[in-house]
């Protein structure tokens, strides 16, 4: 039977074991939360790095697109010049074609006239042949007749007068035949002269036509050369347009990726804020609850200098780096010779986040003021506080710089309420 001492010992052992378990849980629980928060912040930074990388790539692609568009403009100018030259050649070809048609009509007319003269020459040739034939027959007849013919003229003459008349008649017949042959021969020579003139004229016209044909061939060769050059330029233009389309597609893909990254970052921001809110809710009562209903009179200006001013307000604007129209989640504050100037806590609170980075916000710090209010100071040159540190209102927490996405020394200042980014101008003022 178990003694009271043994029972007490066992109860004490169980109690000690449970105490150790709770102690262990108490020790490891914050570490688990810290690790989770750290993981979220690491993932957030990775997304910011991806956004930066994508935006840099977009800038690079925009530069390439600008170069390709310049090339396309130059190619279009060359194409327009070639088109003008080709049109000029076509006009000249039309003129030459019209002249060739006129010359061909002239050649046809000359051919018709030459053919007509050839026909006349053929007729004259037939007349000459017939006259020569008849003249030859008379000569042969006279030769065969010889003295007999002369005797016949004498015997058959009724008188001396009649004899001479008949003799003169024979002589005249012979002389007439000779004149006829001579006349026909002269006519043929005249026609042949006309025919030669026509042939000479035709040769001149044909030479003129040949010259026009050469010009036409030269113009056609020039047009072919211009057309080949134009085809080459069109091919280059198609290649450039294809590359431009590819660049536009890549740019669109990057823009979609950036939107996705920003959406993921918003989710992570919400998770971080939810974590911080849960952490705030777990704090003992009486901590910083006096700020739960803080208004604008309870905040101070983050840049404690009279010559400081807002360079970019809260809301949509054209991004000074990318040029894209996007939402600006805070206000930018600067001043003359701003580099290294003090930044102060706008309200008392606990530093919940410090980050040294060359992208996005650059070096920045976040302060939890309680009641769900968090302030953020970005693009700092350096930070003067560390995570977990409590700071008083007006205490220096960082120094103005131009780290991360920044075009010059200034502070990007945000106020978040339960994770939601609000207009800081409703809470802080000079």
One Martini backbone bead per residue (centre of mass of N, CA, C, O) as a GRO file, in nm:
protein
  430
    1UNK     BB    1   0.096   0.036   0.022
    2UNK     BB    2   0.074   0.361  -0.023
    3UNK     BB    3   0.227   0.627   0.092
    4UNK     BB    4   0.214   0.954   0.163
    5UNK     BB    5   0.500   1.013   0.071
    6UNK     BB    6   0.475   0.893  -0.216
    7UNK     BB    7   0.239   1.063  -0.311
    8UNK     BB    8   0.375   1.333  -0.274
    9UNK     BB    9   0.610   1.277  -0.462
   10UNK     BB   10   0.443   1.234  -0.718
   11UNK     BB   11   0.300   1.506  -0.724
   12UNK     BB   12   0.560   1.672  -0.730
   13UNK     BB   13   0.664   1.557  -0.998
   14UNK     BB   14   0.429   1.643  -1.176
   15UNK     BB   15   0.446   1.945  -1.116
   16UNK     BB   16   0.731   1.988  -1.218
   17UNK     BB   17   0.680   1.888  -1.510
   18UNK     BB   18   0.461   2.096  -1.581
   19UNK     BB   19   0.635   2.341  -1.528
   20UNK     BB   20   0.846   2.280  -1.744
   21UNK     BB   21   0.657   2.282  -1.982
   22UNK     BB   22   0.561   2.580  -1.952
   23UNK     BB   23   0.837   2.700  -1.966
   24UNK     BB   24   0.904   2.598  -2.247
   25UNK     BB   25   0.667   2.725  -2.391
   26UNK     BB   26   0.741   3.013  -2.306
   27UNK     BB   27   1.017   3.011  -2.456
   28UNK     BB   28   0.930   2.910  -2.755
   29UNK     BB   29   0.699   3.088  -2.853
   30UNK     BB   30   0.843   3.356  -2.938
   31UNK     BB   31   1.033   3.221  -3.141
   32UNK     BB   32   0.816   3.130  -3.334
   33UNK     BB   33   0.706   3.408  -3.394
   34UNK     BB   34   0.970   3.536  -3.485
   35UNK     BB   35   1.012   3.344  -3.718
   36UNK     BB   36   0.756   3.414  -3.870
   37UNK     BB   37   0.811   3.716  -3.907
   38UNK     BB   38   1.083   3.682  -4.048
   39UNK     BB   39   0.972   3.524  -4.288
   40UNK     BB   40   0.781   3.741  -4.389
   41UNK     BB   41   0.999   3.961  -4.432
   42UNK     BB   42   1.169   3.802  -4.628
   43UNK     BB   43   0.948   3.766  -4.839
   44UNK     BB   44   0.897   4.065  -4.879
   45UNK     BB   45   1.185   4.134  -4.981
   46UNK     BB   46   1.186   3.945  -5.222
   47UNK     BB   47   0.955   4.089  -5.366
   48UNK     BB   48   1.094   4.363  -5.387
   49UNK     BB   49   1.330   4.257  -5.555
   50UNK     BB   50   1.153   4.164  -5.790
   51UNK     BB   51   1.035   4.436  -5.859
   52UNK     BB   52   1.301   4.574  -5.918
   53UNK     BB   53   1.391   4.381  -6.139
   54UNK     BB   54   1.143   4.426  -6.323
   55UNK     BB   55   1.171   4.735  -6.355
   56UNK     BB   56   1.452   4.725  -6.480
   57UNK     BB   57   1.366   4.552  -6.721
   58UNK     BB   58   1.160   4.750  -6.834
   59UNK     BB   59   1.359   4.974  -6.891
   60UNK     BB   60   1.526   4.810  -7.086
   61UNK     BB   61   1.291   4.749  -7.284
   62UNK     BB   62   1.220   5.041  -7.347
   63UNK     BB   63   1.492   5.102  -7.477
   64UNK     BB   64   1.466   4.887  -7.700
   65UNK     BB   65   1.203   4.995  -7.820
   66UNK     BB   66   1.310   5.272  -7.900
   67UNK     BB   67   1.519   5.162  -8.100
   68UNK     BB   68   1.320   5.006  -8.284
   69UNK     BB   69   1.145   5.255  -8.359
   70UNK     BB   70   1.371   5.405  -8.502
   71UNK     BB   71   1.421   5.192  -8.716
   72UNK     BB   72   1.135   5.197  -8.834
   73UNK     BB   73   1.135   5.491  -8.919
   74UNK     BB   74   1.375   5.465  -9.116
   75UNK     BB   75   1.251   5.243  -9.295
   76UNK     BB   76   1.001   5.407  -9.379
   77UNK     BB   77   1.160   5.625  -9.523
   78UNK     BB   78   1.290   5.438  -9.732
   79UNK     BB   79   1.028   5.331  -9.851
   80UNK     BB   80   0.918   5.604  -9.946
   81UNK     BB   81   1.151   5.665 -10.137
   82UNK     BB   82   1.118   5.414 -10.315
   83UNK     BB   83   0.829   5.467 -10.400
   84UNK     BB   84   0.892   5.731 -10.545
   85UNK     BB   85   1.090   5.610 -10.750
   86UNK     BB   86   0.899   5.400 -10.871
   87UNK     BB   87   0.685   5.601 -10.967
   88UNK     BB   88   0.875   5.751 -11.158
   89UNK     BB   89   0.939   5.508 -11.336
   90UNK     BB   90   0.648   5.445 -11.420
   91UNK     BB   91   0.604   5.712 -11.565
   92UNK     BB   92   0.830   5.670 -11.773
   93UNK     BB   93   0.720   5.406 -11.888
   94UNK     BB   94   0.456   5.524 -11.996
   95UNK     BB   95   0.585   5.720 -12.192
   96UNK     BB   96   0.744   5.509 -12.355
   97UNK     BB   97   0.503   5.336 -12.437
   98UNK     BB   98   0.364   5.559 -12.599
   99UNK     BB   99   0.600   5.605 -12.799
  100UNK     BB  100   0.608   5.316 -12.907
  101UNK     BB  101   0.325   5.315 -13.024
  102UNK     BB  102   0.372   5.545 -13.225
  103UNK     BB  103   0.610   5.410 -13.374
  104UNK     BB  104   0.458   5.154 -13.462
  105UNK     BB  105   0.262   5.310 -13.639
  106UNK     BB  106   0.473   5.425 -13.828
  107UNK     BB  107   0.588   5.155 -13.921
  108UNK     BB  108   0.326   5.050 -14.043
  109UNK     BB  109   0.288   5.277 -14.247
  110UNK     BB  110   0.557   5.228 -14.394
  111UNK     BB  111   0.499   4.936 -14.471
  112UNK     BB  112   0.253   5.004 -14.645
  113UNK     BB  113   0.403   5.192 -14.844
  114UNK     BB  114   0.613   4.986 -14.934
  115UNK     BB  115   0.412   4.780 -15.039
  116UNK     BB  116   0.287   4.966 -15.254
  117UNK     BB  117   0.554   5.011 -15.411
  118UNK     BB  118   0.605   4.717 -15.472
  119UNK     BB  119   0.355   4.684 -15.644
  120UNK     BB  120   0.425   4.901 -15.856
  121UNK     BB  121   0.690   4.776 -15.942
  122UNK     BB  122   0.567   4.515 -16.042
  123UNK     BB  123   0.396   4.645 -16.263
  124UNK     BB  124   0.628   4.779 -16.414
  125UNK     BB  125   0.780   4.524 -16.471
  126UNK     BB  126   0.558   4.404 -16.650
  127UNK     BB  127   0.551   4.632 -16.859
  128UNK     BB  128   0.844   4.610 -16.944
  129UNK     BB  129   0.839   4.317 -17.031
  130UNK     BB  130   0.621   4.356 -17.247
  131UNK     BB  131   0.771   4.573 -17.415
  132UNK     BB  132   1.028   4.412 -17.461
  133UNK     BB  133   0.894   4.183 -17.607
  134UNK     BB  134   0.772   4.342 -17.842
  135UNK     BB  135   1.038   4.474 -17.933
  136UNK     BB  136   1.180   4.210 -17.993
  137UNK     BB  137   0.989   4.105 -18.208
  138UNK     BB  138   1.038   4.335 -18.406
  139UNK     BB  139   1.336   4.299 -18.438
  140UNK     BB  140   1.323   4.011 -18.542
  141UNK     BB  141   1.141   4.073 -18.779
  142UNK     BB  142   1.333   4.277 -18.917
  143UNK     BB  143   1.574   4.092 -18.939
  144UNK     BB  144   1.440   3.874 -19.108
  145UNK     BB  145   1.348   4.058 -19.333
  146UNK     BB  146   1.511   4.292 -19.395
  147UNK     BB  147   1.504   4.390 -19.727
  148UNK     BB  148   1.220   4.301 -19.769
  149UNK     BB  149   1.094   4.519 -19.607
  150UNK     BB  150   1.205   4.750 -19.769
  151UNK     BB  151   1.088   4.646 -20.039
  152UNK     BB  152   0.799   4.657 -19.950
  153UNK     BB  153   0.793   4.954 -19.911
  154UNK     BB  154   0.858   5.024 -20.207
  155UNK     BB  155   0.643   4.848 -20.356
  156UNK     BB  156   0.397   4.951 -20.179
  157UNK     BB  157   0.447   5.215 -20.275
  158UNK     BB  158   0.293   5.481 -20.465
  159UNK     BB  159   0.528   5.672 -20.365
  160UNK     BB  160   0.774   5.852 -20.244
  161UNK     BB  161   0.612   5.976 -20.023
  162UNK     BB  162   0.504   5.707 -19.915
  163UNK     BB  163   0.774   5.581 -19.845
  164UNK     BB  164   0.866   5.787 -19.633
  165UNK     BB  165   0.627   5.756 -19.453
  166UNK     BB  166   0.669   5.455 -19.389
  167UNK     BB  167   0.959   5.479 -19.279
  168UNK     BB  168   0.889   5.681 -19.048
  169UNK     BB  169   0.695   5.493 -18.900
  170UNK     BB  170   0.893   5.277 -18.825
  171UNK     BB  171   1.083   5.457 -18.670
  172UNK     BB  172   0.872   5.560 -18.461
  173UNK     BB  173   0.803   5.289 -18.340
  174UNK     BB  174   1.081   5.232 -18.231
  175UNK     BB  175   1.111   5.494 -18.069
  176UNK     BB  176   0.861   5.450 -17.887
  177UNK     BB  177   0.959   5.195 -17.751
  178UNK     BB  178   1.211   5.320 -17.624
  179UNK     BB  179   1.062   5.538 -17.458
  180UNK     BB  180   0.888   5.346 -17.294
  181UNK     BB  181   1.116   5.198 -17.157
  182UNK     BB  182   1.247   5.447 -17.034
  183UNK     BB  183   1.005   5.543 -16.871
  184UNK     BB  184   0.972   5.288 -16.699
  185UNK     BB  185   1.253   5.302 -16.582
  186UNK     BB  186   1.217   5.578 -16.440
  187UNK     BB  187   0.980   5.497 -16.261
  188UNK     BB  188   1.123   5.278 -16.109
  189UNK     BB  189   1.344   5.458 -15.992
  190UNK     BB  190   1.151   5.644 -15.841
  191UNK     BB  191   1.020   5.429 -15.666
  192UNK     BB  192   1.281   5.325 -15.543
  193UNK     BB  193   1.346   5.593 -15.407
  194UNK     BB  194   1.097   5.602 -15.230
  195UNK     BB  195   1.150   5.332 -15.100
  196UNK     BB  196   1.420   5.413 -14.971
  197UNK     BB  197   1.310   5.643 -14.802
  198UNK     BB  198   1.124   5.464 -14.635
  199UNK     BB  199   1.345   5.281 -14.527
  200UNK     BB  200   1.501   5.504 -14.387
  201UNK     BB  201   1.269   5.595 -14.208
  202UNK     BB  202   1.230   5.321 -14.073
  203UNK     BB  203   1.513   5.298 -13.955
  204UNK     BB  204   1.487   5.545 -13.773
  205UNK     BB  205   1.241   5.450 -13.613
  206UNK     BB  206   1.368   5.182 -13.517
  207UNK     BB  207   1.598   5.319 -13.364
  208UNK     BB  208   1.416   5.472 -13.174
  209UNK     BB  209   1.282   5.221 -13.058
  210UNK     BB  210   1.539   5.086 -12.953
  211UNK     BB  211   1.608   5.314 -12.759
  212UNK     BB  212   1.348   5.285 -12.591
  213UNK     BB  213   1.392   4.990 -12.512
  214UNK     BB  214   1.647   5.046 -12.350
  215UNK     BB  215   1.519   5.239 -12.151
  216UNK     BB  216   1.308   5.039 -12.053
  217UNK     BB  217   1.511   4.829 -11.949
  218UNK     BB  218   1.653   5.017 -11.750
  219UNK     BB  219   1.402   5.081 -11.582
  220UNK     BB  220   1.341   4.790 -11.506
  221UNK     BB  221   1.608   4.740 -11.360
  222UNK     BB  222   1.570   4.968 -11.153
  223UNK     BB  223   1.306   4.861 -11.038
  224UNK     BB  224   1.414   4.587 -10.946
  225UNK     BB  225   1.622   4.706 -10.752
  226UNK     BB  226   1.420   4.863 -10.576
  227UNK     BB  227   1.242   4.622 -10.506
  228UNK     BB  228   1.463   4.464 -10.361
  229UNK     BB  229   1.520   4.680 -10.148
  230UNK     BB  230   1.231   4.688 -10.040
  231UNK     BB  231   1.213   4.391  -9.954
  232UNK     BB  232   1.445   4.409  -9.752
  233UNK     BB  233   1.315   4.626  -9.572
  234UNK     BB  234   1.059   4.470  -9.507
  235UNK     BB  235   1.205   4.242  -9.365
  236UNK     BB  236   1.332   4.415  -9.147
  237UNK     BB  237   1.067   4.533  -9.042
  238UNK     BB  238   0.946   4.261  -8.955
  239UNK     BB  239   1.168   4.193  -8.752
  240UNK     BB  240   1.132   4.443  -8.573
  241UNK     BB  241   0.830   4.400  -8.510
  242UNK     BB  242   0.871   4.129  -8.378
  243UNK     BB  243   1.057   4.231  -8.153
  244UNK     BB  244   0.857   4.439  -8.043
  245UNK     BB  245   0.642   4.234  -7.963
  246UNK     BB  246   0.822   4.082  -7.765
  247UNK     BB  247   0.877   4.323  -7.578
  248UNK     BB  248   0.580   4.376  -7.508
  249UNK     BB  249   0.532   4.097  -7.386
  250UNK     BB  250   0.747   4.114  -7.167
  251UNK     BB  251   0.638   4.367  -7.033
  252UNK     BB  252   0.360   4.252  -6.964
  253UNK     BB  253   0.464   4.023  -6.786
  254UNK     BB  254   0.606   4.207  -6.580
  255UNK     BB  255   0.356   4.366  -6.495
  256UNK     BB  256   0.206   4.121  -6.390
  257UNK     BB  257   0.420   4.042  -6.183
  258UNK     BB  258   0.413   4.304  -6.020
  259UNK     BB  259   0.119   4.279  -5.938
  260UNK     BB  260   0.163   4.012  -5.791
  261UNK     BB  261   0.374   4.109  -5.591
  262UNK     BB  262   0.201   4.336  -5.465
  263UNK     BB  263  -0.022   4.148  -5.372
  264UNK     BB  264   0.160   3.975  -5.190
  265UNK     BB  265   0.256   4.211  -5.013
  266UNK     BB  266  -0.019   4.285  -4.902
  267UNK     BB  267  -0.058   4.016  -4.759
  268UNK     BB  268   0.193   4.036  -4.581
  269UNK     BB  269   0.120   4.300  -4.445
  270UNK     BB  270  -0.135   4.184  -4.317
  271UNK     BB  271   0.011   3.966  -4.154
  272UNK     BB  272   0.194   4.154  -3.994
  273UNK     BB  273  -0.032   4.325  -3.870
  274UNK     BB  274  -0.173   4.089  -3.736
  275UNK     BB  275   0.061   4.009  -3.561
  276UNK     BB  276   0.095   4.285  -3.418
  277UNK     BB  277  -0.191   4.295  -3.307
  278UNK     BB  278  -0.166   4.038  -3.140
  279UNK     BB  279   0.073   4.138  -2.977
  280UNK     BB  280  -0.074   4.388  -2.858
  281UNK     BB  281  -0.308   4.226  -2.723
  282UNK     BB  282  -0.094   4.064  -2.531
  283UNK     BB  283  -0.055   4.295  -2.371
  284UNK     BB  284  -0.063   4.451  -2.099
  285UNK     BB  285  -0.248   4.639  -1.928
  286UNK     BB  286  -0.156   4.990  -1.937
  287UNK     BB  287   0.040   5.064  -2.146
  288UNK     BB  288  -0.064   5.231  -2.454
  289UNK     BB  289  -0.383   5.305  -2.435
  290UNK     BB  290  -0.377   5.625  -2.444
  291UNK     BB  291  -0.363   5.610  -2.785
  292UNK     BB  292  -0.631   5.492  -2.907
  293UNK     BB  293  -0.759   5.810  -2.944
  294UNK     BB  294  -0.585   5.954  -3.138
  295UNK     BB  295  -0.494   6.264  -3.275
  296UNK     BB  296  -0.343   6.520  -3.442
  297UNK     BB  297  -0.249   6.661  -3.164
  298UNK     BB  298  -0.066   6.393  -3.082
  299UNK     BB  299   0.134   6.481  -3.312
  300UNK     BB  300   0.443   6.495  -3.483
  301UNK     BB  301   0.681   6.608  -3.685
  302UNK     BB  302   0.934   6.416  -3.842
  303UNK     BB  303   1.064   6.703  -3.934
  304UNK     BB  304   1.246   6.924  -3.714
  305UNK     BB  305   1.187   7.169  -3.941
  306UNK     BB  306   1.083   7.474  -4.074
  307UNK     BB  307   1.197   7.400  -4.389
  308UNK     BB  308   1.008   7.184  -4.430
  309UNK     BB  309   0.852   6.965  -4.691
  310UNK     BB  310   0.627   6.860  -4.929
  311UNK     BB  311   0.689   6.665  -5.234
  312UNK     BB  312   0.470   6.419  -5.187
  313UNK     BB  313   0.168   6.303  -5.175
  314UNK     BB  314  -0.104   6.132  -5.114
  315UNK     BB  315  -0.151   5.904  -5.378
  316UNK     BB  316  -0.184   5.943  -5.697
  317UNK     BB  317   0.092   5.899  -5.941
  318UNK     BB  318   0.386   5.963  -6.106
  319UNK     BB  319   0.646   5.786  -6.112
  320UNK     BB  320   0.978   5.907  -6.086
  321UNK     BB  321   1.103   5.643  -6.224
  322UNK     BB  322   0.886   5.483  -6.419
  323UNK     BB  323   0.607   5.670  -6.478
  324UNK     BB  324   0.392   5.532  -6.342
  325UNK     BB  325   0.056   5.503  -6.248
  326UNK     BB  326   0.044   5.526  -5.891
  327UNK     BB  327   0.038   5.449  -5.561
  328UNK     BB  328   0.088   5.666  -5.274
  329UNK     BB  329   0.130   5.561  -4.924
  330UNK     BB  330   0.247   5.858  -4.869
  331UNK     BB  331   0.483   6.102  -4.762
  332UNK     BB  332   0.709   6.345  -4.883
  333UNK     BB  333   1.004   6.473  -4.712
  334UNK     BB  334   1.189   6.786  -4.720
  335UNK     BB  335   1.503   6.980  -4.763
  336UNK     BB  336   1.755   7.165  -4.733
  337UNK     BB  337   2.008   6.972  -4.685
  338UNK     BB  338   1.886   6.676  -4.593
  339UNK     BB  339   2.125   6.514  -4.550
  340UNK     BB  340   2.121   6.374  -4.217
  341UNK     BB  341   1.875   6.451  -4.097
  342UNK     BB  342   1.642   6.439  -3.862
  343UNK     BB  343   1.435   6.179  -3.718
  344UNK     BB  344   1.116   6.149  -3.557
  345UNK     BB  345   0.893   6.053  -3.336
  346UNK     BB  346   0.548   6.111  -3.344
  347UNK     BB  347   0.537   5.887  -3.118
  348UNK     BB  348   0.519   5.686  -2.885
  349UNK     BB  349   0.708   5.365  -2.877
  350UNK     BB  350   0.777   5.061  -3.059
  351UNK     BB  351   1.021   4.901  -3.218
  352UNK     BB  352   0.939   4.655  -3.484
  353UNK     BB  353   1.128   4.769  -3.734
  354UNK     BB  354   1.438   4.699  -3.913
  355UNK     BB  355   1.602   4.812  -4.229
  356UNK     BB  356   1.865   4.716  -4.455
  357UNK     BB  357   1.847   4.864  -4.789
  358UNK     BB  358   1.862   4.897  -5.170
  359UNK     BB  359   1.545   4.854  -5.176
  360UNK     BB  360   1.273   5.024  -5.197
  361UNK     BB  361   1.278   5.166  -4.884
  362UNK     BB  362   1.530   5.080  -4.774
  363UNK     BB  363   1.598   5.240  -4.498
  364UNK     BB  364   1.388   5.132  -4.219
  365UNK     BB  365   1.120   5.224  -3.980
  366UNK     BB  366   0.904   5.087  -3.716
  367UNK     BB  367   0.629   5.218  -3.511
  368UNK     BB  368   0.452   5.132  -3.222
  369UNK     BB  369   0.166   5.316  -3.066
  370UNK     BB  370  -0.081   5.177  -3.051
  371UNK     BB  371  -0.405   5.095  -3.140
  372UNK     BB  372  -0.283   5.019  -3.447
  373UNK     BB  373  -0.048   5.224  -3.463
  374UNK     BB  374   0.180   5.295  -3.744
  375UNK     BB  375   0.507   5.401  -3.825
  376UNK     BB  376   0.697   5.511  -4.125
  377UNK     BB  377   1.058   5.526  -4.226
  378UNK     BB  378   1.213   5.608  -4.534
  379UNK     BB  379   1.530   5.634  -4.696
  380UNK     BB  380   1.753   5.612  -4.503
  381UNK     BB  381   2.076   5.651  -4.412
  382UNK     BB  382   2.015   5.589  -4.103
  383UNK     BB  383   1.990   5.428  -3.783
  384UNK     BB  384   1.907   5.490  -3.411
  385UNK     BB  385   1.761   5.212  -3.385
  386UNK     BB  386   1.599   4.915  -3.250
  387UNK     BB  387   1.452   4.637  -3.208
  388UNK     BB  388   1.239   4.685  -2.915
  389UNK     BB  389   1.258   4.979  -2.877
  390UNK     BB  390   1.189   5.251  -2.681
  391UNK     BB  391   1.017   5.557  -2.773
  392UNK     BB  392   0.993   5.895  -2.781
  393UNK     BB  393   0.856   6.170  -2.844
  394UNK     BB  394   1.101   6.324  -3.059
  395UNK     BB  395   1.291   6.104  -3.109
  396UNK     BB  396   1.569   5.996  -3.253
  397UNK     BB  397   1.566   5.732  -3.523
  398UNK     BB  398   1.684   5.893  -3.783
  399UNK     BB  399   1.817   5.963  -4.123
  400UNK     BB  400   1.828   6.134  -4.393
  401UNK     BB  401   1.792   5.996  -4.733
  402UNK     BB  402   1.845   5.769  -5.053
  403UNK     BB  403   1.744   5.491  -5.025
  404UNK     BB  404   1.658   5.297  -5.267
  405UNK     BB  405   1.372   5.428  -5.407
  406UNK     BB  406   1.537   5.721  -5.513
  407UNK     BB  407   1.590   6.080  -5.615
  408UNK     BB  408   1.640   6.183  -5.310
  409UNK     BB  409   1.653   6.346  -5.024
  410UNK     BB  410   1.421   6.174  -4.802
  411UNK     BB  411   1.098   6.102  -4.655
  412UNK     BB  412   0.899   5.820  -4.620
  413UNK     BB  413   0.568   5.859  -4.481
  414UNK     BB  414   0.373   5.647  -4.263
  415UNK     BB  415   0.031   5.539  -4.183
  416UNK     BB  416  -0.106   5.272  -3.980
  417UNK     BB  417  -0.428   5.101  -3.942
  418UNK     BB  418  -0.446   4.788  -3.900
  419UNK     BB  419  -0.261   4.784  -4.185
  420UNK     BB  420  -0.375   5.050  -4.295
  421UNK     BB  421  -0.322   5.288  -4.532
  422UNK     BB  422  -0.294   5.632  -4.463
  423UNK     BB  423  -0.327   5.969  -4.435
  424UNK     BB  424  -0.090   6.159  -4.274
  425UNK     BB  425  -0.230   6.450  -4.293
  426UNK     BB  426  -0.447   6.362  -4.061
  427UNK     BB  427  -0.196   6.363  -3.820
  428UNK     BB  428   0.022   6.550  -3.954
  429UNK     BB  429   0.194   6.869  -3.882
  430UNK     BB  430   0.358   7.182  -3.865
   0.00000   0.00000   0.00000
